[in-house]
Amino acid sequence: MNHWFRLLLALVLTLWVTQHGVRYEALSQFSPSPWAADVRLQSQPTLSALDSAPGAWRLEAADQKAHRGLSWQFPVPPGAQAVRVQARVDIADVVQGPKRWERASVALRQVAEQAKPRERSVFGETGTLTQEVDEVHALLPGAESVQLLVRLLRASGSMDVHGLQLSFVAERSGMDWVVVGVWLVWVGGFAGLGWAWLHGVQNRWLPVVGAVLVLSAVTLPGAWRDALAQWLVAGPGFSPALVFHPMVNVAVHGLMFGLAAVLLALNRPDWSLLRCLAELGLLAACSEVVQKLVPGRSAEWFDLRVDLVGVALGLSLVWAWREGGRPWLRRRRHGRL
């Protein structure tokens, strides 16, 4: 049971250390206003102040004919390592344009002298919803300035922004050693779980394949994962856009954890549905939370739910085989004798 304690400890430490207020300290902060002198307007958006809170304002578009929005540009101060964006965003009746990125959007665009500007989304949604935004994006090497963009990208509807704040931040002193310590707790927890799985199982290499498959997939940095996925898709000749299709993400997560469940459960002589479900459920939760420490990755509740569905389906198949398939096969064999 020690691996349970180590993995739960790693979960708690990761959730604590990855809180933006714990890991970073602000070097400079800005509260952008749509009526500031240096704001840039795109396609003359419809703007109005909101009475609900100071600094709150609404961006509206009646059609999908143009990108409407605002942008502010900020010089990068010395020592800054990342940019933090905070806001509450309310959208109402936002209709997506013909392309998937044409929607209500908050984004960061980094500008460097020797590199092509890079834009990264902070918020991008359609429909009607309210979302608290608090994201940190690492600065590119040599970044000289950052543009903050709030736009309706060929999307109709309204977008309310409350408490918008941009901060240039740096990691607190000694935090890198804290992160190394948390990784060591993760390694100890995963090693203990692996040892518990291998103890007394048949065909040991099969559960090892399942565990390695899951851990390799979740600890790959985001840039490496995307490059590998695009290479795998390009081989059969599919469109590179397939890599980012939502259903591909669902299929990969579900199949990966379903396969891991089948490989583990089939090779456990002490088969217990509840025990396998608990261990694989813990692995699924850990596989999401640990990604908060991996560059370019993030923890998603939706992915965790898909992982758990994959586990449930895999274990259901094994249960059906053990409780129904094998007795049926034995009856068939005895009937032939």
Buried (B, 14 or more C-beta within 10 A) or exposed (E): EEBBEBBBBBBEBBEEBBEBEEBBEBBEEBEBBBEEEEBEEBEEBEBEEBEEEEBBBBBBBEEBEBBBBBBBBBEBEEEBBBBBBBBBBBBBEBBBBEEEBBBBBBBBBBBBEEEEEEEEBBBBBBEEEEEEBBBBBEBBEEBBBBBBBBBBBBBBBBBBBBBBBBBBBBBEEEBEEBBEEBBEBBEBBBEBBBEBBBEEBEEEEBBBBBBEBBBEBBBBEEEEBBEEBBEEBEEEEEEEEBBEEEEBBBEBBBBBBBBBBBBBBBBBEEBEBEEBBEBBBBBBBBBBBBBBBBEEBEBBEEBBBBBBBBBBBBBEBBBEBBEEEEEEEEEEEEEEE
